[in-house]
Amino acid sequence: QLRRLVHDVLQRLPPALEDPLPAALRRRHALPERREALWAAHFPAAETSLELLNAFRSPAQTRLILEELFLFQLGLGLRRRAHAQGRKRWTIRVDDAIRRSALAVLPFRLTPGQKTALRAIVDDMRQAQPMNRLLQGDVGCGKTIVALLAALVVMENGLQVAFMAPTELLAEQHYLSIERLLAPSRFRVTSLTGSVGAKARRETVTAIETGAADLVVGTHALVQREVRFRALGLAIIDEQHRFGVLQRATLRDKGRQPDVLVMTATPIPRTLALTSYGDLDVSVIRDLPPGRRPVKTKLEPESHRDAVYAFVRRRLQEGRQAYVVYPLVEESAKTDLKAATTMAQTLEALFRDHTVGLLHGRMKPDERGAVMRRFAAGEVHLLVSTTVIEVGVDVPNATVMVIEHAERFGLAQLHQLRGRVGRGPHQSYCRLLYQGPLSQMARTRLKAVAGSTNGFDIAEQDLLLRGPGEMLGTRQSGVPTLQVADLIRDRDLMETAQREAFAALRDATVAASVLARLDDTWTERFGLAGVG
């Protein structure tokens, strides 16, 4: 019955079916025309290889997959082109005085990867069209200092900088570290989050509007209507995939075509970089600061808890600090998971000779800030926390990370949490405490994170385990809803599609009728905002 319906539909196709793939592209890749491909995909000839059909690599299947990816990349190409046609209100200059100002705040030498990324960012900022760049790298590679140096260049040009983080804790961490680094400079750093009191909020909003605030660190509060910048020159967006497309666009709209720098906390798999971030130029920092040692990671069953605590005690006695992370704030009758508040009391009794601190998302911002400052100063030796410390926390003397119920965490999250240690000259350790029996998926995740400290490898494994939609959150991240293509299976074709689509736009070989309908294609077929 279904075959008959498909056959009837195919027979009704018009004889002159428009083909969105340029003829030269089809010839280069030996692909059939669209009409022929639709027939051959649904009613393959007897001689068609069964192996190719099962792998979705018959000429007809390849052609239809490439067509879908080509149209998607064509939309990204148009977005890039539209962005490149924009013009900034201000031009950025970089001279020796600005370079000296930037070097004055630098607490260490940049790695070759940081230098290359900074050079690309500064080159972008000197252009008349606004920058639209993604900065990515592994945990601890020093993306924030690169972003801060770019911010300094902008501020030295008399413009403002907005630094948007996804959580209040991360915004607080960025604010404290940036304020410390810029203390010797003449620039005023302020913060704006959802929990700021009414009076302080009014003062901050006024400082932003008058230009008294040079750099503003905040959360989604920065995109609210009442916040108006006097002269926004650079928008830095940390942890891109936690923000909706609309929030990012709103922050960009607060300036007259400001430069935009997007940072992700963990590496983005190549396939997703070509889709969710395909309209951005990409800089990748692949090296880590000198002297960093790989974190030694070990899986520990629940029965080894006493041995793990003894290990932590020895590190504390050496003068180091440690984290113990739990998946919950408070224990629940519905689950047997250990929780941070209860275990903080237990650990205080076990580690009487050391100061134990507690950190979780339900605490007031000033309470969280006080705990983090004490931990950074070495006054708190053992920090019991939920995943609020997942990103942005940087305490070089902390060398042990214990993750309780590690089987409940995602692969990227485990790698992120592990990244809180290994930031100083001392050897660091991560202990993954798990409760059996483990599901096959949990076992695979734990083995993956224990077997590698390379965030790029872990990102690729995470993509294979979870798929692109779950990894980034389909709708808001820009992962297309594909009909025939598959982002994992068709990774090689995605690269081909981008290369061909961008070349077709450059050489004007795409039919005008295809371009005219592309906005509708993006909305209806990919479930995304139009390309305009």
VENSUL-V94338 format. One record per backbone hydrogen bond with DSSP energy under -1.0 kcal/mol. CO is the residue of the C=O (numbers start at 1). NH is the residue of the N-H. E is the energy in kcal/mol with one decimal. If there is no record, write none. Layout:
CO|NH|E, CO|NH|E
This chain:
1|5|-2.1, 2|6|-2.7, 3|7|-2.5, 4|8|-2.4, 5|9|-2.3, 6|10|-2.6, 7|11|-2.0, 10|13|-1.3, 15|17|-1.1, 22|26|-2.0, 23|27|-2.4, 24|28|-2.3, 25|29|-1.9, 26|31|-2.5, 27|30|-1.0, 33|37|-2.4, 34|38|-2.4, 35|39|-1.9, 36|40|-2.6, 37|41|-2.3, 38|42|-1.4, 39|43|-3.1, 45|48|-1.9, 49|53|-2.0, 50|54|-2.5, 51|55|-1.4, 52|57|-3.3, 53|56|-1.3, 58|62|-3.1, 59|63|-2.1, 60|64|-2.0, 61|65|-2.5, 62|66|-2.8, 63|67|-2.2, 64|68|-1.8, 65|69|-2.3, 66|70|-2.8, 67|71|-2.4, 68|72|-1.9, 69|73|-2.6, 70|74|-2.2, 71|75|-1.7, 72|76|-1.8, 73|77|-2.6, 74|78|-2.1, 75|79|-2.1, 76|80|-2.6, 77|81|-2.4, 78|82|-2.7, 79|83|-2.4, 80|84|-2.5, 81|85|-1.2, 83|86|-1.2, 95|99|-2.2, 96|100|-2.5, 97|101|-2.0, 98|102|-2.2, 99|103|-2.4, 100|104|-1.7, 111|115|-2.4, 112|116|-2.3, 113|117|-2.2, 114|118|-2.7, 115|119|-2.4, 116|120|-2.0, 117|121|-2.3, 118|122|-2.9, 119|123|-2.5, 120|124|-2.1, 121|125|-2.5, 122|126|-1.4, 124|127|-1.6, 128|88|-2.9, 131|260|-2.1, 132|281|-2.3, 133|262|-3.1, 134|283|-3.1, 135|264|-1.4, 136|285|-2.6, 138|141|-1.8, 142|146|-1.1, 143|147|-2.3, 144|148|-2.4, 145|149|-2.1, 146|150|-1.9, 147|151|-2.1, 148|152|-2.2, 149|153|-1.7, 150|154|-1.8, 151|155|-2.7, 152|156|-2.7, 154|159|-1.7, 155|158|-2.1, 160|233|-2.6, 160|234|-1.4, 161|216|-2.6, 162|236|-3.4, 163|218|-2.6, 164|238|-2.9, 167|171|-2.3, 168|172|-2.9, 169|173|-2.5, 170|174|-2.7, 171|175|-2.6, 172|176|-2.6, 173|177|-2.4, 174|178|-2.9, 175|179|-2.7, 176|180|-1.9, 177|181|-2.2, 178|182|-2.5, 182|185|-1.6, 188|214|-1.8, 188|215|-1.9, 190|217|-2.6, 192|219|-1.3, 193|196|-1.4, 197|201|-2.6, 198|202|-2.4, 199|203|-2.1, 200|204|-2.3, 201|205|-2.9, 202|206|-2.2, 203|207|-2.2, 204|208|-2.2, 205|209|-2.2, 206|210|-2.5, 207|212|-1.0, 207|213|-2.1, 208|230|-1.5, 214|161|-2.4, 215|190|-2.5, 216|163|-3.1, 217|192|-2.4, 218|165|-3.1, 219|222|-2.2, 220|223|-1.8, 221|224|-1.2, 224|227|-1.8, 231|160|-3.6, 233|259|-2.3, 234|162|-2.5, 235|261|-2.7, 236|164|-3.1, 237|263|-3.2, 239|242|-1.9, 240|243|-2.2, 244|248|-1.9, 245|249|-2.3, 246|250|-2.5, 247|251|-2.0, 248|252|-1.9, 249|253|-2.2, 252|255|-1.5, 255|257|-1.4, 256|89|-1.2, 259|235|-2.8, 260|133|-2.3, 261|237|-2.8, 262|135|-3.7, 263|239|-1.3, 263|240|-1.6, 269|273|-2.2, 270|274|-1.4, 272|277|-1.4, 275|278|-1.3, 277|280|-2.0, 281|134|-3.5, 283|136|-2.7, 289|292|-1.3, 296|430|-2.7, 298|432|-2.7, 300|434|-2.2, 301|304|-2.4, 302|305|-1.8, 304|308|-2.2, 305|309|-2.6, 306|310|-2.1, 307|311|-2.0, 308|312|-2.2, 309|313|-2.5, 310|314|-1.9, 311|315|-1.7, 312|316|-2.3, 313|317|-2.3, 314|318|-1.0, 315|320|-2.1, 316|319|-1.8, 321|399|-2.3, 321|400|-1.2, 322|383|-2.8, 323|402|-2.5, 324|385|-2.6, 325|404|-2.7, 328|340|-2.4, 329|341|-2.4, 332|335|-1.2, 339|343|-2.4, 340|344|-2.1, 341|345|-1.1, 342|346|-1.6, 343|347|-3.0, 344|348|-1.8, 345|349|-1.4, 346|350|-1.8, 347|351|-2.7, 351|354|-1.8, 355|381|-1.9, 355|382|-2.1, 357|384|-3.2, 359|386|-1.2, 360|363|-1.4, 364|368|-2.6, 365|369|-2.9, 366|370|-2.0, 367|371|-2.2, 368|372|-2.6, 369|373|-2.4, 370|374|-2.1, 371|375|-2.3, 372|376|-2.8, 373|377|-1.9, 374|379|-2.4, 374|380|-1.2, 375|378|-1.2, 381|322|-2.3, 382|357|-2.7, 383|324|-2.4, 384|359|-2.4, 385|326|-2.6, 386|389|-1.1, 387|390|-2.3, 395|398|-2.1, 397|321|-1.7, 399|429|-3.3, 400|323|-2.7, 401|431|-2.9, 402|325|-3.0, 403|433|-1.7, 405|408|-2.5, 406|409|-1.5, 410|414|-2.4, 411|415|-2.1, 412|416|-2.3, 413|417|-2.7, 414|418|-2.4, 415|419|-1.3, 417|420|-1.9, 418|421|-1.7, 428|296|-2.4, 429|401|-2.2, 430|298|-2.2, 431|403|-2.6, 432|300|-2.8, 433|406|-2.8, 434|302|-1.4, 439|443|-2.5, 440|444|-2.2, 441|445|-2.3, 442|446|-2.6, 443|447|-2.4, 444|448|-2.0, 445|449|-2.3, 446|450|-2.2, 447|451|-1.7, 454|458|-2.3, 455|459|-2.2, 456|460|-1.6, 457|461|-2.1, 458|462|-2.6, 459|463|-2.0, 460|464|-1.8, 461|465|-2.2, 462|466|-2.7, 463|467|-2.3, 467|471|-1.7, 468|472|-1.8, 469|473|-2.6, 473|477|-1.8, 474|478|-1.1, 474|479|-1.3, 480|482|-1.1, 486|490|-3.0, 488|491|-1.0, 490|494|-1.8, 491|495|-1.5, 492|496|-1.7, 493|497|-2.9, 494|498|-2.3, 495|499|-2.2, 496|500|-2.7, 497|501|-2.8, 498|502|-2.4, 499|503|-1.8, 500|504|-2.5, 501|505|-2.2, 502|506|-1.9, 503|507|-2.7, 504|509|-2.0, 511|515|-1.9, 512|516|-2.3, 513|517|-1.3, 517|521|-2.1, 518|522|-2.5, 519|523|-1.9, 520|524|-3.1, 521|525|-2.3, 521|526|-1.1, 522|528|-2.0, 526|481|-1.5
